Amino acid sequence: MNTDIRRELIPRATTLHLIDALNAVRGKLSCAFEQWELLDDTGRVPASPSYTALLQHVTGAQTLASDVVQLTEDFARTTSSTNRAGSTVLAHLASAVTLSSQAVPHFAETAQTALSLPRPYSENDSYVRDNRMVVEHATARACLRRASQALGDAVQELTDHLDFHRFFLRPSQRQSPVPPPKPGGRHL
């Protein structure tokens, strides 16, 4: 195998391990943006939003962002992160880091707003508070969704890279071709 091509390949075991790790974090991000809700069953902000639940969204988002940062840092330290496929994967991971990290202050802002006007003085105060909370919380969830998508893009790049491996298997790794028939029999 050409050494230039060999340098472009991320080792298969590394690729498979990274795909598994990315899919695990991607699943957690997906669960978070689907399950962490602000609105009640009627589609409205509760009269007394649970500050504790909103803080759990903040701490959960921090944990998820930390997981994404750790995966990105671990991959960035490898020599594979500098080749063509690795650079593309690293770019997707960097997007996921940014997006997951941006979710944290939006969730925190939602929690702060829930406490800022515990008893609205007028209907307008309540409307402003509720809208602010809805926008911040929705923005945070969108950041988690987009971070999940960025991880999905990284997984797709790695999956495509695994397909590339098949073209460059060493002959000893390929299945042996069917041997030609032995000479014998009658020739006309």
C-alpha positions in Angstrom: 0.0 0.0 0.0 1.2 3.5 -0.8 2.6 5.2 2.3 0.8 8.5 1.4 -2.5 6.7 1.3 -1.7 4.8 4.5 -1.2 8.2 6.3 -4.6 9.3 5.2 -6.3 6.3 6.8 -7.6 6.5 10.3 -7.0 3.1 11.9 -10.1 0.9 11.6 -10.3 0.2 15.4 -9.9 3.9 16.2 -12.7 4.7 13.7 -15.1 2.1 15.1 -14.4 3.2 18.7 -15.0 6.9 17.8 -18.2 6.1 16.0 -19.5 4.3 19.0 -18.5 7.1 21.4 -20.0 9.8 19.2 -23.2 7.8 18.8 -23.5 7.5 22.6 -23.2 11.2 23.2 -25.4 12.0 20.2 -28.1 9.8 21.7 -27.8 11.7 25.0 -28.1 15.0 23.2 -31.1 13.8 21.2 -32.8 12.6 24.4 -32.1 15.9 26.1 -33.6 18.2 23.4 -36.6 15.9 23.0 -37.3 15.5 26.7 -36.3 18.7 28.4 -39.5 20.7 28.1 -40.6 24.0 29.6 -44.2 24.1 28.5 -47.0 22.1 30.2 -49.5 19.8 28.5 -51.5 22.7 27.4 -48.6 24.3 25.6 -48.2 27.1 28.1 -45.5 28.1 30.5 -46.6 26.9 34.0 -47.6 29.6 36.4 -44.8 28.5 38.7 -42.1 26.9 36.6 -39.9 24.5 38.5 -36.6 26.3 39.2 -35.1 22.9 40.2 -36.1 21.3 37.0 -34.7 24.2 35.0 -31.4 24.0 36.9 -31.3 20.3 36.1 -31.4 21.3 32.4 -28.5 23.6 33.0 -26.4 21.0 34.8 -27.4 18.3 32.2 -26.4 20.6 29.4 -23.0 21.3 31.1 -22.4 17.6 31.4 -23.3 17.0 27.8 -21.1 19.9 26.6 -18.2 18.5 28.7 -18.6 15.1 27.1 -18.5 16.6 23.6 -15.4 18.7 24.6 -13.7 15.6 26.0 -14.4 13.5 22.8 -13.1 16.4 20.7 -10.0 16.9 22.8 -9.2 13.1 22.7 -9.6 13.0 18.9 -7.6 16.2 18.4 -4.7 14.7 20.2 -4.5 11.8 17.7 -2.4 12.0 14.6 -5.5 11.0 12.6 -7.0 14.4 13.3 -4.6 16.0 10.8 -5.4 14.0 7.7 -8.2 14.9 5.3 -10.9 12.8 6.9 -9.7 13.6 10.4 -9.8 17.3 9.7 -13.3 17.1 8.5 -14.4 15.0 11.5 -12.6 17.5 13.8 -14.5 20.4 12.1 -17.8 18.7 12.9 -16.7 18.0 16.4 -15.7 21.7 16.9 -19.2 22.7 15.8 -20.7 20.3 18.3 -18.5 21.7 21.0 -19.6 25.3 20.2 -23.3 24.4 20.0 -23.5 22.2 23.1 -21.6 24.8 25.1 -24.0 27.6 23.9 -27.0 25.6 25.2 -25.8 26.1 28.8 -26.2 29.9 29.2 -29.6 29.7 27.4 -30.8 27.1 29.9 -29.4 29.2 32.7 -31.1 32.3 31.4 -34.4 30.4 31.4 -33.9 29.5 35.0 -32.9 33.0 36.0 -36.0 34.4 34.3 -38.2 31.9 36.1 -37.0 33.5 39.4 -36.7 37.1 38.2 -40.4 37.9 38.4 -41.9 35.4 40.9 -45.2 37.3 41.0 -45.8 39.4 37.8 -47.3 42.8 38.6 -49.3 42.9 35.4 -50.4 40.6 32.6 -47.8 42.3 30.4 -45.0 41.4 32.9 -46.2 37.8 32.8 -46.3 37.8 29.0 -42.8 39.2 28.7 -41.4 36.8 31.2 -43.1 33.8 29.6 -42.0 34.8 26.1 -38.4 35.3 27.3 -38.3 31.9 29.0 -39.8 30.2 25.9 -37.3 31.8 23.5 -34.3 31.0 25.8 -35.4 27.5 26.4 -36.2 26.8 22.8 -32.8 28.3 21.8 -31.0 26.0 24.2 -32.8 22.9 22.9 -32.1 24.0 19.3 -28.4 24.2 20.2 -28.5 20.6 21.6 -30.3 19.4 18.5 -27.8 21.1 16.2 -24.9 19.7 18.3 -26.4 16.2 17.8 -26.6 16.8 14.1 -22.9 17.9 14.0 -22.0 14.6 15.8 -24.1 12.8 13.2 -22.2 14.5 10.4 -18.9 13.4 12.1 -20.2 9.8 12.3 -21.2 9.9 8.6 -17.7 11.1 7.7 -16.2 8.2 9.7 -18.6 5.7 8.2 -17.6 6.9 4.7 -14.0 6.6 5.8 -14.6 3.0 6.8 -15.9 2.3 3.3 -12.6 3.8 2.0 -10.7 1.3 4.0 -12.1 -1.6 1.9 -10.3 -0.4 -1.2 -7.0 -0.6 0.5 -7.0 -3.9 2.3 -3.8 -5.8 2.2 -3.9 -8.9 0.0 -3.5 -11.1 3.0 -6.6 -9.6 4.5 -8.7 -10.1 1.4 -10.5 -13.4 0.9 -8.5 -15.8 -1.3 -9.8 -15.9 -4.8 -11.2 -19.2 -6.0 -8.3 -21.2 -7.4 -8.3 -21.9 -11.1 -9.3 -25.4 -12.1 -6.5 -27.9 -12.3 -5.4 -28.9 -15.7 -6.7 -32.3 -16.7 -9.4 -33.6 -18.7 -9.5 -33.8 -22.4 -8.5 -30.8 -24.6 -9.9 -30.6 -28.1 
